[in-house]
Amino acid sequence: MKINDIHRIANIGAGTMGHAIALQFAMKGYQVNLYDHSIEGLQRGIELIKHDLQTFIDAQVVTTPAEEILKRIHATTDLTVALKDVQFVIESIVENADIKKQVWQEVERAVADDTVLATNTSGLSPTELQGVLNHPERFVVAHFWNPAQLMPLVEVVPGKQTSEQTVNLTVELMNKIGKHAVPLKKEALGFVGNRIQLAVLREAFHIVNEGVASPEAVDDIIKYSLGRRWNLVGPIASADLGGLDVFKNISSYLYADLANDTGTDPVLAKKVDEGQLGLKTGKGFFTWTGNQGQKIVKNRDEQLLAQLKDDQKSK
């Protein structure tokens, strides 16, 4: 199969990630069969799609009339209907390997042998998931980052039996719908983005626990230094620009002092055991009252939208 052979997408799951992915395809002209197991889930998904689409229109990111885009999305609670005449399937359901395996076995029985099968898991093994399929070579991870309608990155991760053609076609399709697809050479637990994120968090929690700096200070240091730089130049290129001899010298003494625990982070475990889960409970490393969290998310999404517009201008 080639990119021009793909016309209709099956989008399994209409939740936080699924609705945004469905909208992304529809905005780029694809017919999308949007599936969820419940009417309520579909209705919530459609409302989220309408909200996100209006946001794009208001920001002039999208100029196509909303009605035209929404007509491309066909909602159903019948998986057989959702899988009819599709060339690409993307799944964003609960992060449970057994449930995903069951769904993918049902999908494989209903689609053509060359239909590409992609899971939006954030960390489950594609090798494990494709192990239940008769054609594992056409199965791949397409890991969208949340919020999927605003974050450009999609990690494309092959399992051991995934073909190079499947990876290349998925990368091409993700780029065609406006994402920035990055293929991995092979799978790794957590892929790449989450591995780096957790490595940074491990050291950040360690710094707080050791009394070196407050959570507020750690966040400010990241936001006003590495966060700004890495948004423009990645960490490895930054090392090249700064001089690898400099980073070698720093690593010779600093690596030994960095957090290297391999178990559950004790700071994080203590917070969870005490029921301090962050915004959802009103207290974590920070105290959350009123609509503080909603304001931060709103500002974050506005900034991401502005960057998205800049990305479009540069293409």
TORNU-916050 format. One record per residue (C-alpha): residue in one letter; x, y, z. Coordinates in steps of 0.1 Angstrom, whole numbers, plus 5000, padded with zeros to 4 digits. Layout:
<sites>
aXYZ...
</sites>
This chain:
<sites>
m500050005000k501150364992i500150695008n497750784980d495850454986i494750575021h491450755020r489450625050i490650595086a489250385114n489750575147i489150345177g488450535209a486850885212g488350995245t491051245253m493551125227g491150955202h488951255195a491951475188i493451225164a490151185146l489951565141q493551575128f492751335101a489451495092m490951845090k493351705064g490651575042y490351205053q487151025059v487150905096n485150625111l485150725148y484350425171d483650415208h482050135227s479350365242i476950625229e478050855258g481650825249l480950905213q478851215223r481551345245g484151285218i482051475192e481651765216l485351785222i486051765184k483652055179h485252255206d488852195193l487852265158q486252595167t489452685185f491452625154i489052825133d489053115157a492853115156q492753095118v494752765118v491952615098t490052795070t487852505059p484252545072a483552345103e480552175087e482652035059i485251895083l482651745107k480851575077r484051365073i483651215108h481250915110a480550815146t479550455154t479350205183d479649915158l483249815154t482449625122v480949935106a483950145118l486349905101k484549885067d486649995037v489450145058q493150155049f494550275082v493450195118i494550405148e493650285183s493550495215i491850295241v492650205277e496350125284n495749755291a497649505270d495049225272i492249455262k494249595233k495149245221q491549145221v490549455201w493349405176q492449045169e488849165162v490249445139e492549205120r489648975112a487649265097v490149455076a492149385044d495549215047d497449525037t495649765061v498049935084l497349885121a498650155146t498250175183n498650505202t499950345233s502350555254g504550275265l503149915259s505349695238p504449675201t506249335199e503949195226l500749345210q501549225175g502248875188v498548785186l498248895150n498448685118h500148975100p502349135126e504449305100r501749575094f501449665131v503249975146v503050225174a502050585165h502450765198f500751105198w501651335226n498951495247p497251735239a497251555205q495551835186l498352075196m501551875201p503351805168l505351495178v504351145169e506850865179v506650585153v507850265170p508249925153g507949595170k510349315162q508149195133t507149535120s508149585084e510149885072q507449965048t504849995076v507150235095n507850445065l504150465054t503150555089v505750835091e504650965058l500950965068m501651135101n503551405084k500851445058i498251525085g500551795099k502451615126h506151575131a506751205129v509951065143p510750695137l512650485162k515150225151k513649975176e511349965206a512450055241l510450065273g508750405274f509950485239v512150795239g510151095250n508950935282r512350795290i513851145289q510851295308l511251045336a514951085338v514551455343l511751405368r513851155388e516651415392a514051695399f512351495427h515851405441i516851775442v513651865461n514051565485e517651665492g516552015501v518652175473a515752375458s511952405461p509552255435e508952615423a512652685419v513252365400d510352435376d511552795370i515052675363i513752435337k511352685321y513752975319s516852775307l516652425293g513052445284r513652755262r516852625246w515652265239n512552405222l514952545196v517952315197g517751955211p520051845240i522451645218a522951925193s523352165222a526151945235d527751965201l527452335200g528752375235g531752145229l531751775237d534951815257v533152045281f530251795286k532751515290n534551695318i531251775336s530051425332s533251295348y532251425382l528551495380y527151165368a528251005401d526251255421l522951225401a520051025412n520250665400d517550485419t515850215398g512850155420t509750375426d510750725434p510450765472v509351125470l506651035445a505650725465k505150925497k503051185480v500750915465d500550725497e499351035514g496751095488q498551405474l498051335437g498351685424l495551885407k493051605410t493151615448g494151975453k497651905466g500851755453f504151935452f502052245448t498752345464w495952385439t492952595447g490052745426n490852735389q494652765391g495152445372q492652535345k494352875340i497752705336v496352455310k494652735292n497752945289r499752635279d497352545252e497252905239q501052905237l501052565219l498452695195a500652995187q503652775181l501452555159k500652855137d504352945135d505052585124q502552625096k504052945084s507552795082k506352505060
</sites>
